[in-house]
Amino acid sequence: MDDVVPTAAAAMPVTTEEPHRKLILLAHCVATKSANETVLDEDMTVPQDWEKSRSSNNAGHNDAGRTVCIHSLAVLPAYQGRGLGSTLMKAFIQRIEQSQAADRIALLAHGEMVDFYRIFGFVNKGPSKAQFGGGGWVDMVRRDLHCLT
């Protein structure tokens, strides 16, 4: 790999001395903080001045917000059904709880994923106002960050 991307200071990288292994992104969780109760389109927007200023308007990440908005939790299709998404979600919730970074976690779900998120204490809040990707989302919120199911 010619290009090396620095890892965030808060990350816990895992390294291997086995160069024959491929580097594959198996799963990811993308999130920002917001002052909104649920995820809105503005929470997923990249502010035009993102290089100069954080939270200069209502777009994108808001450091002062008390809601962590999950924009995406995805697992490579070949690795789905193996518990990777559940492990990622449990770890994410635990990190947010331990850091006391928020009072709630909100996410957008496809209708068929509502039951999956309920396992982790998320409550269905009904159709979302968010129109990202054409809309049709369900708002889900987890308020009790001290009880991981």
Number of C-alpha atoms within 10 A of each C-alpha: 4 4 5 6 6 6 9 8 7 6 7 8 8 5 6 7 6 7 7 7 8 7 8 7 8 14 16 14 14 11 20 17 23 28 18 16 19 24 29 23 17 17 25 21 13 11 19 12 11 13 7 8 10 14 16 14 13 13 19 23 25 20 15 12 18 18 26 30 28 21 20 14 17 15 19 13 9 8 12 13 10 10 11 16 21 16 10 17 17 14 13 15 20 16 13 17 19 12 9 12 16 20 17 21 27 26 25 27 23 11 14 8 11 17 13 13 18 15 12 16 17 21 17 19 12 11 15 19 15 20 11 15 8 7 14 16 19 21 25 25 23 21 17 13 18 12 12 13 8
